[in-house]
Amino acid sequence: MSDNAENANTAYWKANVTQIVVSLIIWFIASYGFGILLVDPLNAIEFGGFKLGFWFAQQGAIYVFLILIAVYAIRMNALDRRYGVDEQ
């Protein structure tokens, strides 16, 4: 394997791992941070008739997770195309 291909593989996996780490941090903040640690301050705000802290603990973290899945798929498809490893 040439140095160019090796550098491209390393850059691809570094970008992939970075995307995963950022997604996990956002998910952690939304689920643990907003749903558990910051529930009391967030409960002072109402969202759809429910206290925001309660909403994040029950539904918000799930919605954030679903959005993260979609964003990850879109960004990984773009990354795959950029590095020429897409499936098409």
Rosetta blueprint (number, residue, H / E / L):
1 M L
2 S L
3 D H
4 N H
5 A H
6 E H
7 N H
8 A H
9 N H
10 T H
11 A H
12 Y H
13 W H
14 K H
15 A H
16 N H
17 V H
18 T H
19 Q H
20 I H
21 V H
22 V H
23 S H
24 L H
25 I H
26 I H
27 W H
28 F H
29 I H
30 A H
31 S H
32 Y H
33 G H
34 F H
35 G H
36 I H
37 L H
38 L L
39 V H
40 D H
41 P H
42 L H
43 N L
44 A L
45 I L
46 E E
47 F E
48 G L
49 G L
50 F E
51 K E
52 L H
53 G H
54 F H
55 W H
56 F H
57 A H
58 Q H
59 Q H
60 G H
61 A H
62 I H
63 Y H
64 V H
65 F H
66 L H
67 I H
68 L H
69 I H
70 A H
71 V H
72 Y H
73 A H
74 I H
75 R H
76 M H
77 N H
78 A H
79 L H
80 D H
81 R H
82 R H
83 Y H
84 G L
85 V L
86 D L
87 E L
88 Q L
